[in-house]
Amino acid sequence: MMEWLSNNWANILIIALVIALVALAIRSMVRDKKAGKSSCGCSCSNCALADKCHSIQKAKKS
């Protein structure tokens, strides 16, 4: 087992870093969604689906 770990430590480290980055990205997306921020990063005035996205937020406030 120790031989396998010593032969693959770089792969294990890289995989762990990728998993951590994906988890941070998902966490950021969830926090932005809860805060009502846009997920696309652009303004809603140019978005064709702005009324679909914001109709949910208006219903929650009412």
NUMARPA-558578 format. One record per residue (C-alpha): residue number from 1; chain; x negated, z negated, y negated. Coordinates in nm, 4 decimals, always signed. Each point is the difference from the previous one (the first is absolute). Example, Ala and Ser with C-alpha at 12.3 -4.5 7.8 and 13.67 -1.06 7.14 Angstrom:
<sites>
[site 1 A [-1.2300 -0.7800 +0.4500]]
[site 2 A [-0.1370 +0.0660 -0.3440]]
</sites>
This chain:
<sites>
[site 1 A [+0.0000 +0.0000 +0.0000]]
[site 2 A [-0.2788 -0.0884 -0.2436]]
[site 3 A [-0.1725 +0.3298 +0.0766]]
[site 4 A [+0.3172 +0.1915 -0.0851]]
[site 5 A [+0.0363 -0.1941 -0.3258]]
[site 6 A [-0.3625 +0.0630 -0.0963]]
[site 7 A [+0.0397 +0.3717 +0.0734]]
[site 8 A [+0.3254 +0.0338 -0.1960]]
[site 9 A [-0.0359 -0.2451 -0.2909]]
[site 10 A [-0.0011 +0.2811 -0.2595]]
[site 11 A [+0.3215 +0.1499 +0.1361]]
[site 12 A [+0.1665 -0.3398 +0.0104]]
[site 13 A [-0.1024 -0.0695 -0.3600]]
[site 14 A [+0.1274 +0.3353 -0.1266]]
[site 15 A [+0.3305 -0.0346 +0.1851]]
[site 16 A [+0.0457 -0.3509 -0.1399]]
[site 17 A [-0.0654 +0.1279 -0.3535]]
[site 18 A [+0.2493 +0.2849 +0.0417]]
[site 19 A [+0.2645 -0.2400 +0.1317]]
[site 20 A [-0.0619 -0.2338 -0.2947]]
[site 21 A [+0.0315 +0.2848 -0.2511]]
[site 22 A [+0.3235 +0.1237 +0.1565]]
[site 23 A [+0.1412 -0.3533 -0.0049]]
[site 24 A [-0.0903 -0.0378 -0.3688]]
[site 25 A [+0.1607 +0.3347 -0.0821]]
[site 26 A [+0.3212 -0.0956 +0.1803]]
[site 27 A [+0.0010 -0.3398 -0.1724]]
[site 28 A [-0.0375 +0.1696 -0.3385]]
[site 29 A [+0.2835 +0.2415 +0.0742]]
[site 30 A [+0.2316 -0.2830 +0.1077]]
[site 31 A [-0.0792 -0.2018 -0.3138]]
[site 32 A [+0.0594 +0.3034 -0.2228]]
[site 33 A [+0.3299 +0.0722 +0.1739]]
[site 34 A [+0.1168 -0.3597 -0.0494]]
[site 35 A [-0.1026 +0.0168 -0.3669]]
[site 36 A [+0.2014 +0.3212 -0.0456]]
[site 37 A [-0.3003 +0.2163 -0.0790]]
[site 38 A [-0.0059 +0.3692 +0.0772]]
[site 39 A [-0.1761 +0.0951 +0.3204]]
[site 40 A [-0.0990 +0.3491 -0.1103]]
[site 41 A [-0.2053 -0.1046 -0.3024]]
[site 42 A [+0.1594 +0.2395 -0.2476]]
[site 43 A [+0.2746 -0.0453 -0.2538]]
[site 44 A [+0.3607 +0.0124 +0.1102]]
[site 45 A [+0.0991 +0.2301 -0.2867]]
[site 46 A [-0.1571 +0.2958 +0.1817]]
[site 47 A [+0.1283 -0.0947 +0.3437]]
[site 48 A [+0.2877 +0.1948 +0.1532]]
[site 49 A [+0.1054 -0.3027 +0.2054]]
[site 50 A [-0.0139 -0.2627 -0.2781]]
[site 51 A [+0.3751 -0.0658 +0.0201]]
[site 52 A [-0.0262 -0.0641 +0.3750]]
[site 53 A [-0.2830 -0.2477 -0.0402]]
[site 54 A [+0.1406 -0.1877 -0.2970]]
[site 55 A [+0.3604 -0.0116 +0.1180]]
[site 56 A [-0.1084 -0.2596 +0.2569]]
[site 57 A [-0.1674 -0.2122 -0.2680]]
[site 58 A [+0.3061 +0.0208 -0.2272]]
[site 59 A [+0.2243 -0.1094 +0.2866]]
[site 60 A [-0.2216 -0.3021 +0.0669]]
[site 61 A [+0.0191 -0.1109 -0.3656]]
[site 62 A [+0.3782 +0.0262 -0.0131]]
</sites>
